Amino acid sequence: MEKINQFNTDFLFSTPSYLEGAASAFNLAGGFYSYNGSETEDDADCKAITNDFNMVGDDLRNAINSVVKK
């Protein structure tokens, strides 16, 4: 069976739980969430570009597989 990688488009953003989302409505000071970061801007750009290319690759792979199945 072929290994399928699923990449996500929100790896640099925080993914709060339901409770954290509800609590953020009462956080007037801001700064409630911590985001997934990188040591340098270049490192963050490299991670984002790599993930973007992987997402495009997944889309192409899915399109090719759907045409082959038909």
mmCIF file of the N, C-alpha and C atoms, coordinates in Angstrom:
data_MODEL
# 
_entry.id   MODEL 
# 
loop_
_atom_site.group_PDB 
_atom_site.id 
_atom_site.type_symbol 
_atom_site.label_atom_id 
_atom_site.label_alt_id 
_atom_site.label_comp_id 
_atom_site.label_asym_id 
_atom_site.label_entity_id 
_atom_site.label_seq_id 
_atom_site.pdbx_PDB_ins_code 
_atom_site.Cartn_x 
_atom_site.Cartn_y 
_atom_site.Cartn_z 
_atom_site.occupancy 
_atom_site.B_iso_or_equiv 
_atom_site.pdbx_formal_charge 
_atom_site.auth_seq_id 
_atom_site.auth_comp_id 
_atom_site.auth_asym_id 
_atom_site.auth_atom_id 
_atom_site.pdbx_PDB_model_num 
ATOM 1   N N  . MET A 1 1  ? 0.828   -1.172 0.000   1.00 0.00 ? 1  MET A N  1 
ATOM 2   C CA . MET A 1 1  ? 0.000   0.000  0.000   1.00 0.00 ? 1  MET A CA 1 
ATOM 3   C C  . MET A 1 1  ? 0.878   1.243  0.000   1.00 0.00 ? 1  MET A C  1 
ATOM 4   N N  . GLU A 1 2  ? 0.475   2.231  -0.756  1.00 0.00 ? 2  GLU A N  1 
ATOM 5   C CA . GLU A 1 2  ? 1.243   3.465  -0.889  1.00 0.00 ? 2  GLU A CA 1 
ATOM 6   C C  . GLU A 1 2  ? 1.096   4.335  0.356   1.00 0.00 ? 2  GLU A C  1 
ATOM 7   N N  . LYS A 1 3  ? 2.250   4.835  0.849   1.00 0.00 ? 3  LYS A N  1 
ATOM 8   C CA . LYS A 1 3  ? 2.215   5.730  1.995   1.00 0.00 ? 3  LYS A CA 1 
ATOM 9   C C  . LYS A 1 3  ? 1.734   7.102  1.542   1.00 0.00 ? 3  LYS A C  1 
ATOM 10  N N  . ILE A 1 4  ? 0.733   7.641  2.214   1.00 0.00 ? 4  ILE A N  1 
ATOM 11  C CA . ILE A 1 4  ? 0.173   8.937  1.860   1.00 0.00 ? 4  ILE A CA 1 
ATOM 12  C C  . ILE A 1 4  ? 0.517   9.927  2.964   1.00 0.00 ? 4  ILE A C  1 
ATOM 13  N N  . ASN A 1 5  ? 1.217   11.007 2.591   1.00 0.00 ? 5  ASN A N  1 
ATOM 14  C CA . ASN A 1 5  ? 1.535   12.068 3.536   1.00 0.00 ? 5  ASN A CA 1 
ATOM 15  C C  . ASN A 1 5  ? 0.447   13.119 3.471   1.00 0.00 ? 5  ASN A C  1 
ATOM 16  N N  . GLN A 1 6  ? -0.028  13.521 4.602   1.00 0.00 ? 6  GLN A N  1 
ATOM 17  C CA . GLN A 1 6  ? -0.997  14.597 4.666   1.00 0.00 ? 6  GLN A CA 1 
ATOM 18  C C  . GLN A 1 6  ? -0.336  15.779 5.346   1.00 0.00 ? 6  GLN A C  1 
ATOM 19  N N  . PHE A 1 7  ? -0.167  16.846 4.607   1.00 0.00 ? 7  PHE A N  1 
ATOM 20  C CA . PHE A 1 7  ? 0.433   18.053 5.143   1.00 0.00 ? 7  PHE A CA 1 
ATOM 21  C C  . PHE A 1 7  ? -0.682  19.029 5.474   1.00 0.00 ? 7  PHE A C  1 
ATOM 22  N N  . ASN A 1 8  ? -0.398  19.961 6.350   1.00 0.00 ? 8  ASN A N  1 
ATOM 23  C CA . ASN A 1 8  ? -1.421  20.931 6.712   1.00 0.00 ? 8  ASN A CA 1 
ATOM 24  C C  . ASN A 1 8  ? -0.961  22.340 6.370   1.00 0.00 ? 8  ASN A C  1 
ATOM 25  N N  . THR A 1 9  ? -1.917  23.232 6.263   1.00 0.00 ? 9  THR A N  1 
ATOM 26  C CA . THR A 1 9  ? -1.601  24.594 5.871   1.00 0.00 ? 9  THR A CA 1 
ATOM 27  C C  . THR A 1 9  ? -1.515  25.531 7.067   1.00 0.00 ? 9  THR A C  1 
ATOM 28  N N  . ASP A 1 10 ? -1.726  25.032 8.247   1.00 0.00 ? 10 ASP A N  1 
ATOM 29  C CA . ASP A 1 10 ? -1.759  25.908 9.411   1.00 0.00 ? 10 ASP A CA 1 
ATOM 30  C C  . ASP A 1 10 ? -0.721  25.544 10.468  1.00 0.00 ? 10 ASP A C  1 
ATOM 31  N N  . PHE A 1 11 ? 0.425   25.018 10.035  1.00 0.00 ? 11 PHE A N  1 
ATOM 32  C CA . PHE A 1 11 ? 1.393   24.569 11.026  1.00 0.00 ? 11 PHE A CA 1 
ATOM 33  C C  . PHE A 1 11 ? 2.085   25.708 11.744  1.00 0.00 ? 11 PHE A C  1 
ATOM 34  N N  . LEU A 1 12 ? 2.050   26.935 11.222  1.00 0.00 ? 12 LEU A N  1 
ATOM 35  C CA . LEU A 1 12 ? 2.651   28.073 11.914  1.00 0.00 ? 12 LEU A CA 1 
ATOM 36  C C  . LEU A 1 12 ? 1.668   28.763 12.846  1.00 0.00 ? 12 LEU A C  1 
ATOM 37  N N  . PHE A 1 13 ? 0.421   28.324 12.863  1.00 0.00 ? 13 PHE A N  1 
ATOM 38  C CA . PHE A 1 13 ? -0.602  28.942 13.695  1.00 0.00 ? 13 PHE A CA 1 
ATOM 39  C C  . PHE A 1 13 ? -0.932  28.046 14.870  1.00 0.00 ? 13 PHE A C  1 
ATOM 40  N N  . SER A 1 14 ? -1.433  28.647 15.916  1.00 0.00 ? 14 SER A N  1 
ATOM 41  C CA . SER A 1 14 ? -1.848  27.841 17.066  1.00 0.00 ? 14 SER A CA 1 
ATOM 42  C C  . SER A 1 14 ? -3.200  27.204 16.766  1.00 0.00 ? 14 SER A C  1 
ATOM 43  N N  . THR A 1 15 ? -3.440  26.079 17.360  1.00 0.00 ? 15 THR A N  1 
ATOM 44  C CA . THR A 1 15 ? -4.725  25.404 17.218  1.00 0.00 ? 15 THR A CA 1 
ATOM 45  C C  . THR A 1 15 ? -5.313  25.217 18.616  1.00 0.00 ? 15 THR A C  1 
ATOM 46  N N  . PRO A 1 16 ? -6.063  26.213 19.076  1.00 0.00 ? 16 PRO A N  1 
ATOM 47  C CA . PRO A 1 16 ? -6.589  26.153 20.444  1.00 0.00 ? 16 PRO A CA 1 
ATOM 48  C C  . PRO A 1 16 ? -7.713  25.132 20.585  1.00 0.00 ? 16 PRO A C  1 
ATOM 49  N N  . SER A 1 17 ? -7.885  24.693 21.793  1.00 0.00 ? 17 SER A N  1 
ATOM 50  C CA . SER A 1 17 ? -9.003  23.818 22.097  1.00 0.00 ? 17 SER A CA 1 
ATOM 51  C C  . SER A 1 17 ? -10.272 24.663 22.187  1.00 0.00 ? 17 SER A C  1 
ATOM 52  N N  . TYR A 1 18 ? -11.403 24.011 22.326  1.00 0.00 ? 18 TYR A N  1 
ATOM 53  C CA . TYR A 1 18 ? -12.680 24.710 22.449  1.00 0.00 ? 18 TYR A CA 1 
ATOM 54  C C  . TYR A 1 18 ? -12.674 25.619 23.673  1.00 0.00 ? 18 TYR A C  1 
ATOM 55  N N  . LEU A 1 19 ? -12.135 25.121 24.768  1.00 0.00 ? 19 LEU A N  1 
ATOM 56  C CA . LEU A 1 19 ? -12.100 25.898 26.003  1.00 0.00 ? 19 LEU A CA 1 
ATOM 57  C C  . LEU A 1 19 ? -11.201 27.125 25.852  1.00 0.00 ? 19 LEU A C  1 
ATOM 58  N N  . GLU A 1 20 ? -10.052 26.966 25.219  1.00 0.00 ? 20 GLU A N  1 
ATOM 59  C CA . GLU A 1 20 ? -9.163  28.105 24.988  1.00 0.00 ? 20 GLU A CA 1 
ATOM 60  C C  . GLU A 1 20 ? -9.811  29.135 24.064  1.00 0.00 ? 20 GLU A C  1 
ATOM 61  N N  . GLY A 1 21 ? -10.534 28.666 23.074  1.00 0.00 ? 21 GLY A N  1 
ATOM 62  C CA . GLY A 1 21 ? -11.234 29.583 22.182  1.00 0.00 ? 21 GLY A CA 1 
ATOM 63  C C  . GLY A 1 21 ? -12.300 30.378 22.905  1.00 0.00 ? 21 GLY A C  1 
ATOM 64  N N  . ALA A 1 22 ? -13.032 29.725 23.781  1.00 0.00 ? 22 ALA A N  1 
ATOM 65  C CA . ALA A 1 22 ? -14.062 30.419 24.558  1.00 0.00 ? 22 ALA A CA 1 
ATOM 66  C C  . ALA A 1 22 ? -13.429 31.396 25.535  1.00 0.00 ? 22 ALA A C  1 
ATOM 67  N N  . ALA A 1 23 ? -12.323 31.009 26.141  1.00 0.00 ? 23 ALA A N  1 
ATOM 68  C CA . ALA A 1 23 ? -11.653 31.887 27.105  1.00 0.00 ? 23 ALA A CA 1 
ATOM 69  C C  . ALA A 1 23 ? -11.048 33.102 26.421  1.00 0.00 ? 23 ALA A C  1 
ATOM 70  N N  . SER A 1 24 ? -10.675 32.974 25.153  1.00 0.00 ? 24 SER A N  1 
ATOM 71  C CA . SER A 1 24 ? -10.059 34.106 24.456  1.00 0.00 ? 24 SER A CA 1 
ATOM 72  C C  . SER A 1 24 ? -11.049 35.249 24.243  1.00 0.00 ? 24 SER A C  1 
ATOM 73  N N  . ALA A 1 25 ? -12.328 34.974 24.306  1.00 0.00 ? 25 ALA A N  1 
ATOM 74  C CA . ALA A 1 25 ? -13.333 36.026 24.180  1.00 0.00 ? 25 ALA A CA 1 
ATOM 75  C C  . ALA A 1 25 ? -13.261 36.997 25.358  1.00 0.00 ? 25 ALA A C  1 
ATOM 76  N N  . PHE A 1 26 ? -12.763 36.521 26.489  1.00 0.00 ? 26 PHE A N  1 
ATOM 77  C CA . PHE A 1 26 ? -12.668 37.351 27.689  1.00 0.00 ? 26 PHE A CA 1 
ATOM 78  C C  . PHE A 1 26 ? -11.263 37.899 27.915  1.00 0.00 ? 26 PHE A C  1 
ATOM 79  N N  . ASN A 1 27 ? -10.337 37.592 27.019  1.00 0.00 ? 27 ASN A N  1 
ATOM 80  C CA . ASN A 1 27 ? -8.959  38.040 27.148  1.00 0.00 ? 27 ASN A CA 1 
ATOM 81  C C  . ASN A 1 27 ? -8.807  39.400 26.479  1.00 0.00 ? 27 ASN A C  1 
ATOM 82  N N  . LEU A 1 28 ? -8.966  40.453 27.227  1.00 0.00 ? 28 LEU A N  1 
ATOM 83  C CA . LEU A 1 28 ? -8.909  41.795 26.664  1.00 0.00 ? 28 LEU A CA 1 
ATOM 84  C C  . LEU A 1 28 ? -7.476  42.290 26.460  1.00 0.00 ? 28 LEU A C  1 
ATOM 85  N N  . ALA A 1 29 ? -6.525  41.720 27.165  1.00 0.00 ? 29 ALA A N  1 
ATOM 86  C CA . ALA A 1 29 ? -5.141  42.178 27.073  1.00 0.00 ? 29 ALA A CA 1 
ATOM 87  C C  . ALA A 1 29 ? -4.437  41.657 25.826  1.00 0.00 ? 29 ALA A C  1 
ATOM 88  N N  . GLY A 1 30 ? -4.928  40.570 25.239  1.00 0.00 ? 30 GLY A N  1 
ATOM 89  C CA . GLY A 1 30 ? -4.288  39.982 24.061  1.00 0.00 ? 30 GLY A CA 1 
ATOM 90  C C  . GLY A 1 30 ? -3.129  39.089 24.459  1.00 0.00 ? 30 GLY A C  1 
ATOM 91  N N  . GLY A 1 31 ? -2.459  38.549 23.470  1.00 0.00 ? 31 GLY A N  1 
ATOM 92  C CA . GLY A 1 31 ? -1.313  37.687 23.743  1.00 0.00 ? 31 GLY A CA 1 
ATOM 93  C C  . GLY A 1 31 ? -1.696  36.364 24.373  1.00 0.00 ? 31 GLY A C  1 
ATOM 94  N N  . PHE A 1 32 ? -2.871  35.882 24.082  1.00 0.00 ? 32 PHE A N  1 
ATOM 95  C CA . PHE A 1 32 ? -3.374  34.653 24.710  1.00 0.00 ? 32 PHE A CA 1 
ATOM 96  C C  . PHE A 1 32 ? -2.755  33.410 24.082  1.00 0.00 ? 32 PHE A C  1 
ATOM 97  N N  . TYR A 1 33 ? -2.537  33.430 22.788  1.00 0.00 ? 33 TYR A N  1 
ATOM 98  C CA . TYR A 1 33 ? -2.076  32.238 22.075  1.00 0.00 ? 33 TYR A CA 1 
ATOM 99  C C  . TYR A 1 33 ? -0.569  32.271 21.879  1.00 0.00 ? 33 TYR A C  1 
ATOM 100 N N  . SER A 1 34 ? 0.024   31.096 21.896  1.00 0.00 ? 34 SER A N  1 
ATOM 101 C CA . SER A 1 34 ? 1.425   30.967 21.504  1.00 0.00 ? 34 SER A CA 1 
ATOM 102 C C  . SER A 1 34 ? 1.438   30.266 20.143  1.00 0.00 ? 34 SER A C  1 
ATOM 103 N N  . TYR A 1 35 ? 2.208   30.801 19.241  1.00 0.00 ? 35 TYR A N  1 
ATOM 104 C CA . TYR A 1 35 ? 2.253   30.280 17.884  1.00 0.00 ? 35 TYR A CA 1 
ATOM 105 C C  . TYR A 1 35 ? 3.476   29.399 17.699  1.00 0.00 ? 35 TYR A C  1 
ATOM 106 N N  . ASN A 1 36 ? 3.366   28.473 16.774  1.00 0.00 ? 36 ASN A N  1 
ATOM 107 C CA . ASN A 1 36 ? 4.500   27.632 16.445  1.00 0.00 ? 36 ASN A CA 1 
ATOM 108 C C  . ASN A 1 36 ? 5.527   28.512 15.746  1.00 0.00 ? 36 ASN A C  1 
ATOM 109 N N  . GLY A 1 37 ? 6.691   28.612 16.289  1.00 0.00 ? 37 GLY A N  1 
ATOM 110 C CA . GLY A 1 37 ? 7.680   29.537 15.753  1.00 0.00 ? 37 GLY A CA 1 
ATOM 111 C C  . GLY A 1 37 ? 8.901   28.835 15.213  1.00 0.00 ? 37 GLY A C  1 
ATOM 112 N N  . SER A 1 38 ? 9.788   29.638 14.725  1.00 0.00 ? 38 SER A N  1 
ATOM 113 C CA . SER A 1 38 ? 11.069  29.170 14.218  1.00 0.00 ? 38 SER A CA 1 
ATOM 114 C C  . SER A 1 38 ? 12.152  30.073 14.801  1.00 0.00 ? 38 SER A C  1 
ATOM 115 N N  . GLU A 1 39 ? 13.375  29.595 14.751  1.00 0.00 ? 39 GLU A N  1 
ATOM 116 C CA . GLU A 1 39 ? 14.463  30.374 15.327  1.00 0.00 ? 39 GLU A CA 1 
ATOM 117 C C  . GLU A 1 39 ? 14.738  31.638 14.526  1.00 0.00 ? 39 GLU A C  1 
ATOM 118 N N  . THR A 1 40 ? 14.633  31.554 13.207  1.00 0.00 ? 40 THR A N  1 
ATOM 119 C CA . THR A 1 40 ? 14.885  32.723 12.362  1.00 0.00 ? 40 THR A CA 1 
ATOM 120 C C  . THR A 1 40 ? 13.757  32.872 11.355  1.00 0.00 ? 40 THR A C  1 
ATOM 121 N N  . GLU A 1 41 ? 13.687  34.049 10.750  1.00 0.00 ? 41 GLU A N  1 
ATOM 122 C CA . GLU A 1 41 ? 12.682  34.273 9.714   1.00 0.00 ? 41 GLU A CA 1 
ATOM 123 C C  . GLU A 1 41 ? 12.950  33.391 8.506   1.00 0.00 ? 41 GLU A C  1 
ATOM 124 N N  . ASP A 1 42 ? 14.225  33.216 8.180   1.00 0.00 ? 42 ASP A N  1 
ATOM 125 C CA . ASP A 1 42 ? 14.575  32.358 7.038   1.00 0.00 ? 42 ASP A CA 1 
ATOM 126 C C  . ASP A 1 42 ? 14.155  30.916 7.281   1.00 0.00 ? 42 ASP A C  1 
ATOM 127 N N  . ASP A 1 43 ? 14.312  30.451 8.504   1.00 0.00 ? 43 ASP A N  1 
ATOM 128 C CA . ASP A 1 43 ? 13.902  29.088 8.844   1.00 0.00 ? 43 ASP A CA 1 
ATOM 129 C C  . ASP A 1 43 ? 12.385  28.941 8.713   1.00 0.00 ? 43 ASP A C  1 
ATOM 130 N N  . ALA A 1 44 ? 11.636  29.945 9.170   1.00 0.00 ? 44 ALA A N  1 
ATOM 131 C CA . ALA A 1 44 ? 10.171  29.913 9.047   1.00 0.00 ? 44 ALA A CA 1 
ATOM 132 C C  . ALA A 1 44 ? 9.764   29.930 7.580   1.00 0.00 ? 44 ALA A C  1 
ATOM 133 N N  . ASP A 1 45 ? 10.428  30.764 6.757   1.00 0.00 ? 45 ASP A N  1 
ATOM 134 C CA . ASP A 1 45 ? 10.129  30.807 5.329   1.00 0.00 ? 45 ASP A CA 1 
ATOM 135 C C  . ASP A 1 45 ? 10.419  29.468 4.664   1.00 0.00 ? 45 ASP A C  1 
ATOM 136 N N  . CYS A 1 46 ? 11.533  28.860 5.036   1.00 0.00 ? 46 CYS A N  1 
ATOM 137 C CA . CYS A 1 46 ? 11.909  27.564 4.458   1.00 0.00 ? 46 CYS A CA 1 
ATOM 138 C C  . CYS A 1 46 ? 10.864  26.504 4.810   1.00 0.00 ? 46 CYS A C  1 
ATOM 139 N N  . LYS A 1 47 ? 10.426  26.486 6.060   1.00 0.00 ? 47 LYS A N  1 
ATOM 140 C CA . LYS A 1 47 ? 9.398   25.524 6.475   1.00 0.00 ? 47 LYS A CA 1 
ATOM 141 C C  . LYS A 1 47 ? 8.087   25.768 5.721   1.00 0.00 ? 47 LYS A C  1 
ATOM 142 N N  . ALA A 1 48 ? 7.719   27.043 5.574   1.00 0.00 ? 48 ALA A N  1 
ATOM 143 C CA . ALA A 1 48 ? 6.460   27.373 4.901   1.00 0.00 ? 48 ALA A CA 1 
ATOM 144 C C  . ALA A 1 48 ? 6.519   27.004 3.423   1.00 0.00 ? 48 ALA A C  1 
ATOM 145 N N  . ILE A 1 49 ? 7.624   27.312 2.753   1.00 0.00 ? 49 ILE A N  1 
ATOM 146 C CA . ILE A 1 49 ? 7.759   26.992 1.325   1.00 0.00 ? 49 ILE A CA 1 
ATOM 147 C C  . ILE A 1 49 ? 7.776   25.485 1.121   1.00 0.00 ? 49 ILE A C  1 
ATOM 148 N N  . THR A 1 50 ? 8.496   24.776 1.978   1.00 0.00 ? 50 THR A N  1 
ATOM 149 C CA . THR A 1 50 ? 8.532   23.313 1.877   1.00 0.00 ? 50 THR A CA 1 
ATOM 150 C C  . THR A 1 50 ? 7.132   22.735 2.052   1.00 0.00 ? 50 THR A C  1 
ATOM 151 N N  . ASN A 1 51 ? 6.404   23.228 3.020   1.00 0.00 ? 51 ASN A N  1 
ATOM 152 C CA . ASN A 1 51 ? 5.051   22.735 3.239   1.00 0.00 ? 51 ASN A CA 1 
ATOM 153 C C  . ASN A 1 51 ? 4.137   23.077 2.071   1.00 0.00 ? 51 ASN A C  1 
ATOM 154 N N  . ASP A 1 52 ? 4.300   24.275 1.492   1.00 0.00 ? 52 ASP A N  1 
ATOM 155 C CA . ASP A 1 52 ? 3.494   24.658 0.328   1.00 0.00 ? 52 ASP A CA 1 
ATOM 156 C C  . ASP A 1 52 ? 3.736   23.712 -0.843  1.00 0.00 ? 52 ASP A C  1 
ATOM 157 N N  . PHE A 1 53 ? 4.999   23.403 -1.112  1.00 0.00 ? 53 PHE A N  1 
ATOM 158 C CA . PHE A 1 53 ? 5.303   22.473 -2.204  1.00 0.00 ? 53 PHE A CA 1 
ATOM 159 C C  . PHE A 1 53 ? 4.752   21.082 -1.912  1.00 0.00 ? 53 PHE A C  1 
ATOM 160 N N  . ASN A 1 54 ? 4.822   20.665 -0.658  1.00 0.00 ? 54 ASN A N  1 
ATOM 161 C CA . ASN A 1 54 ? 4.257   19.366 -0.296  1.00 0.00 ? 54 ASN A CA 1 
ATOM 162 C C  . ASN A 1 54 ? 2.741   19.349 -0.476  1.00 0.00 ? 54 ASN A C  1 
ATOM 163 N N  . MET A 1 55 ? 2.080   20.453 -0.145  1.00 0.00 ? 55 MET A N  1 
ATOM 164 C CA . MET A 1 55 ? 0.626   20.543 -0.346  1.00 0.00 ? 55 MET A CA 1 
ATOM 165 C C  . MET A 1 55 ? 0.282   20.468 -1.834  1.00 0.00 ? 55 MET A C  1 
ATOM 166 N N  . VAL A 1 56 ? 1.038   21.167 -2.675  1.00 0.00 ? 56 VAL A N  1 
ATOM 167 C CA . VAL A 1 56 ? 0.811   21.107 -4.125  1.00 0.00 ? 56 VAL A CA 1 
ATOM 168 C C  . VAL A 1 56 ? 1.032   19.685 -4.623  1.00 0.00 ? 56 VAL A C  1 
ATOM 169 N N  . GLY A 1 57 ? 2.080   19.033 -4.120  1.00 0.00 ? 57 GLY A N  1 
ATOM 170 C CA . GLY A 1 57 ? 2.340   17.647 -4.493  1.00 0.00 ? 57 GLY A CA 1 
ATOM 171 C C  . GLY A 1 57 ? 1.190   16.733 -4.107  1.00 0.00 ? 57 GLY A C  1 
ATOM 172 N N  . ASP A 1 58 ? 0.631   16.931 -2.906  1.00 0.00 ? 58 ASP A N  1 
ATOM 173 C CA . ASP A 1 58 ? -0.528  16.129 -2.488  1.00 0.00 ? 58 ASP A CA 1 
ATOM 174 C C  . ASP A 1 58 ? -1.722  16.371 -3.404  1.00 0.00 ? 58 ASP A C  1 
ATOM 175 N N  . ASP A 1 59 ? -1.962  17.633 -3.765  1.00 0.00 ? 59 ASP A N  1 
ATOM 176 C CA . ASP A 1 59 ? -3.077  17.949 -4.658  1.00 0.00 ? 59 ASP A CA 1 
ATOM 177 C C  . ASP A 1 59 ? -2.896  17.288 -6.024  1.00 0.00 ? 59 ASP A C  1 
ATOM 178 N N  . LEU A 1 60 ? -1.686  17.353 -6.548  1.00 0.00 ? 60 LEU A N  1 
ATOM 179 C CA . LEU A 1 60 ? -1.413  16.711 -7.847  1.00 0.00 ? 60 LEU A CA 1 
ATOM 180 C C  . LEU A 1 60 ? -1.568  15.198 -7.760  1.00 0.00 ? 60 LEU A C  1 
ATOM 181 N N  . ARG A 1 61 ? -1.056  14.620 -6.678  1.00 0.00 ? 61 ARG A N  1 
ATOM 182 C CA . ARG A 1 61 ? -1.163  13.169 -6.488  1.00 0.00 ? 61 ARG A CA 1 
ATOM 183 C C  . ARG A 1 61 ? -2.631  12.751 -6.405  1.00 0.00 ? 61 ARG A C  1 
ATOM 184 N N  . ASN A 1 62 ? -3.436  13.510 -5.675  1.00 0.00 ? 62 ASN A N  1 
ATOM 185 C CA . ASN A 1 62 ? -4.862  13.192 -5.565  1.00 0.00 ? 62 ASN A CA 1 
ATOM 186 C C  . ASN A 1 62 ? -5.574  13.340 -6.897  1.00 0.00 ? 62 ASN A C  1 
ATOM 187 N N  . ALA A 1 63 ? -5.219  14.362 -7.675  1.00 0.00 ? 63 ALA A N  1 
ATOM 188 C CA . ALA A 1 63 ? -5.842  14.563 -8.985  1.00 0.00 ? 63 ALA A CA 1 
ATOM 189 C C  . ALA A 1 63 ? -5.468  13.430 -9.931  1.00 0.00 ? 63 ALA A C  1 
ATOM 190 N N  . ILE A 1 64 ? -4.201  13.045 -9.931  1.00 0.00 ? 64 ILE A N  1 
ATOM 191 C CA . ILE A 1 64 ? -3.754  11.956 -10.807 1.00 0.00 ? 64 ILE A CA 1 
ATOM 192 C C  . ILE A 1 64 ? -4.446  10.650 -10.412 1.00 0.00 ? 64 ILE A C  1 
ATOM 193 N N  . ASN A 1 65 ? -4.522  10.384 -9.123  1.00 0.00 ? 65 ASN A N  1 
ATOM 194 C CA . ASN A 1 65 ? -5.159  9.136  -8.658  1.00 0.00 ? 65 ASN A CA 1 
ATOM 195 C C  . ASN A 1 65 ? -6.641  9.108  -8.996  1.00 0.00 ? 65 ASN A C  1 
ATOM 196 N N  . SER A 1 66 ? -7.321  10.264 -8.941  1.00 0.00 ? 66 SER A N  1 
ATOM 197 C CA . SER A 1 66 ? -8.745  10.269 -9.271  1.00 0.00 ? 66 SER A CA 1 
ATOM 198 C C  . SER A 1 66 ? -8.961  10.056 -10.775 1.00 0.00 ? 66 SER A C  1 
ATOM 199 N N  . VAL A 1 67 ? -8.052  10.534 -11.610 1.00 0.00 ? 67 VAL A N  1 
ATOM 200 C CA . VAL A 1 67 ? -8.169  10.319 -13.062 1.00 0.00 ? 67 VAL A CA 1 
ATOM 201 C C  . VAL A 1 67 ? -7.846  8.865  -13.395 1.00 0.00 ? 67 VAL A C  1 
ATOM 202 N N  . VAL A 1 68 ? -6.854  8.298  -12.749 1.00 0.00 ? 68 VAL A N  1 
ATOM 203 C CA . VAL A 1 68 ? -6.463  6.922  -13.014 1.00 0.00 ? 68 VAL A CA 1 
ATOM 204 C C  . VAL A 1 68 ? -7.586  5.966  -12.606 1.00 0.00 ? 68 VAL A C  1 
ATOM 205 N N  . LYS A 1 69 ? -8.286  6.257  -11.522 1.00 0.00 ? 69 LYS A N  1 
ATOM 206 C CA . LYS A 1 69 ? -9.380  5.392  -11.059 1.00 0.00 ? 69 LYS A CA 1 
ATOM 207 C C  . LYS A 1 69 ? -10.547 5.379  -12.041 1.00 0.00 ? 69 LYS A C  1 
ATOM 208 N N  . LYS A 1 70 ? -10.750 6.512  -12.749 1.00 0.00 ? 70 LYS A N  1 
ATOM 209 C CA . LYS A 1 70 ? -11.848 6.588  -13.691 1.00 0.00 ? 70 LYS A CA 1 
ATOM 210 C C  . LYS A 1 70 ? -11.446 5.880  -14.944 1.00 0.00 ? 70 LYS A C  1 
# 
